[in-house]
Amino acid sequence: MRRRLLTSKHWLFLAFALMLGAGLFPQSLASGLWHYPRHMLLLALSPAQHPLHSLADQIRTPLTPKVELGPISELENNYMELLSFNAKLQQELREANDFVMQLAQLRNLRKASEILLPARVTLSTQGLAIRSLTLVVGTKKKVQQGMVVAAGYNLVGRVASVGSSTSTVRLINSPGTYLAARLVPPVNDQSPRQTVAHLEVSDNGKFFFARGDINEQVKIGDLAFLADDRWPLAAQGLIIGQVTAIDQDEMTPLLRTRIKIEPLRSLMHLGQVLVIEPQFSENALGGVLP
Amino acid sequence: MSWVFFIIMTYVLVAFETGLGSLFVVGDSVLPNLLFILGIFISIYAPQSTTLWAMLILGVITDLVFPIQGVGPVSDFVLVGPNAAGFMLGGWVALQLRGIFRRSLPGIVMTVMIAFFFSQLLVVAILTMRGLPWPIAEPVAGWSAADELVRRFWCLLYTMLLSVPLIYLLGGSIKLFHFDPHRSGPAGYIMR
């Protein structure tokens, strides 16, 4: 008697294995493969389904489809927030552009009204009464007494005496120097703030300090710009230093603060500076040496 | 077994399951599986191979009628295989259990519970395997095996509950199935 090669058990096992494999088919393949059988099955079921559907709807009102809008509404909120943030940034950009234009105009004006004369520093002197630099420029280069000396945007001092080829600069950290400065934040923050303070030089000359009101909003990191009428116009707005500490005043701790301001560059270790020579104004060198 | 009556019963139960789905549904998507109850009923009385072929057919129909639910209304897709294999496993489990449980209503309900448990375990395993990191991996969008196991546990309880009246009704029409009353042992049971 001839025996069959594949029995019913074998076919069932194969079918089981096939179904296991078919469960891993990619979505596109499975959709294409089973779309037509599903359609035919639903077509065959439709005569019985419709009356049952209406019966079910009569007994129990159909549930409202639950639409998951969570992520969509979240995305919409994010989008709106980003739009408003973008508008705010655009506004800030416009303001910044305006400010840059004003600065450029100011710079052009300064360029026309001033000459920046580079000068090498040959000697740094730290005496009891005065701290000074000696420069290798003098009257031959049209340097005059009272001219402002800067290092980049940092205020260094004023020319105190001039020789034919050299000059002496009195540094701003010389003992007994008093400066009026405007303390402002280094970047535009949301609440524009500025404080005017009078700076005194510390005994060692390494920093300045000012006494501020306890209610004044000075923060560490604020920059101190010169705002002193006793100084020439060319020096106004140059940087004196940066606020590095704010402590309670020893005498009146509940009312006043002691603000410590350190120069951004060490004034005693400069290799080269700029002497600002005014061009137009006759009173450009006005003001008394502080 | 009369395959014609089996087809008729399958048609009726599928129509009930899909047509009255909005009536049967509990919560979001907890539904009883009437076709599985029919398969277990057959497995109690029919021979082994007949049971497994019937389970295969019922599983394929379940796969065709109930597509895999992806994320969003348009991402559902038909995937024949998971339920077909699961039903076959459930049928095999039922065949093993029919020597343990008596052919009474509680015994059949217990068989439904245990077989459905293994069946759904395999379905979840197959669909989870689609997300494994291998070359042909294509995970089901938004698939969470843990969530599915919880949902299918409630489906199991619901199916058990509905198996009581359905087995009772199917028992009333047992003569129409024409189960072979003279076969015993692993091939089938003698009708009492």
HADDOCK unambig.tbl for C-alpha pairs under 7 A between the chains (distance, minus, plus):
assign (segid A and resid 8 and name CA) (segid B and resid 49 and name CA) 6.83 0.50 0.50
assign (segid A and resid 9 and name CA) (segid B and resid 49 and name CA) 6.97 0.50 0.50
assign (segid A and resid 16 and name CA) (segid B and resid 85 and name CA) 5.59 0.50 0.50
assign (segid A and resid 19 and name CA) (segid B and resid 81 and name CA) 4.20 0.50 0.50
assign (segid A and resid 19 and name CA) (segid B and resid 82 and name CA) 6.78 0.50 0.50
assign (segid A and resid 19 and name CA) (segid B and resid 84 and name CA) 6.30 0.50 0.50
assign (segid A and resid 19 and name CA) (segid B and resid 85 and name CA) 5.52 0.50 0.50
assign (segid A and resid 20 and name CA) (segid B and resid 81 and name CA) 5.81 0.50 0.50
assign (segid A and resid 20 and name CA) (segid B and resid 82 and name CA) 6.55 0.50 0.50
assign (segid A and resid 20 and name CA) (segid B and resid 85 and name CA) 6.04 0.50 0.50
assign (segid A and resid 22 and name CA) (segid B and resid 80 and name CA) 6.47 0.50 0.50
assign (segid A and resid 22 and name CA) (segid B and resid 81 and name CA) 5.09 0.50 0.50
assign (segid A and resid 23 and name CA) (segid B and resid 79 and name CA) 6.37 0.50 0.50
assign (segid A and resid 23 and name CA) (segid B and resid 80 and name CA) 6.28 0.50 0.50
assign (segid A and resid 23 and name CA) (segid B and resid 81 and name CA) 4.36 0.50 0.50
assign (segid A and resid 23 and name CA) (segid B and resid 82 and name CA) 5.19 0.50 0.50
assign (segid A and resid 23 and name CA) (segid B and resid 126 and name CA) 6.40 0.50 0.50
assign (segid A and resid 24 and name CA) (segid B and resid 130 and name CA) 5.79 0.50 0.50
assign (segid A and resid 26 and name CA) (segid B and resid 138 and name CA) 6.16 0.50 0.50
assign (segid A and resid 27 and name CA) (segid B and resid 77 and name CA) 6.92 0.50 0.50
assign (segid A and resid 30 and name CA) (segid B and resid 78 and name CA) 6.47 0.50 0.50
assign (segid A and resid 30 and name CA) (segid B and resid 79 and name CA) 5.60 0.50 0.50
assign (segid A and resid 31 and name CA) (segid B and resid 77 and name CA) 5.95 0.50 0.50
assign (segid A and resid 31 and name CA) (segid B and resid 78 and name CA) 5.59 0.50 0.50
assign (segid A and resid 34 and name CA) (segid B and resid 78 and name CA) 6.41 0.50 0.50
assign (segid A and resid 38 and name CA) (segid B and resid 64 and name CA) 5.24 0.50 0.50
assign (segid A and resid 38 and name CA) (segid B and resid 65 and name CA) 6.67 0.50 0.50
assign (segid A and resid 45 and name CA) (segid B and resid 15 and name CA) 6.10 0.50 0.50
assign (segid A and resid 48 and name CA) (segid B and resid 15 and name CA) 5.96 0.50 0.50
assign (segid A and resid 49 and name CA) (segid B and resid 15 and name CA) 5.50 0.50 0.50
assign (segid A and resid 49 and name CA) (segid B and resid 18 and name CA) 6.91 0.50 0.50
assign (segid A and resid 49 and name CA) (segid B and resid 19 and name CA) 4.56 0.50 0.50
assign (segid A and resid 50 and name CA) (segid B and resid 19 and name CA) 6.83 0.50 0.50
assign (segid A and resid 52 and name CA) (segid B and resid 19 and name CA) 4.80 0.50 0.50
assign (segid A and resid 52 and name CA) (segid B and resid 20 and name CA) 5.82 0.50 0.50
assign (segid A and resid 53 and name CA) (segid B and resid 19 and name CA) 4.77 0.50 0.50
assign (segid A and resid 53 and name CA) (segid B and resid 20 and name CA) 5.92 0.50 0.50
assign (segid A and resid 56 and name CA) (segid B and resid 20 and name CA) 5.45 0.50 0.50
assign (segid A and resid 56 and name CA) (segid B and resid 22 and name CA) 6.47 0.50 0.50
assign (segid A and resid 56 and name CA) (segid B and resid 23 and name CA) 5.32 0.50 0.50
assign (segid A and resid 60 and name CA) (segid B and resid 23 and name CA) 6.14 0.50 0.50
assign (segid A and resid 62 and name CA) (segid B and resid 22 and name CA) 6.46 0.50 0.50
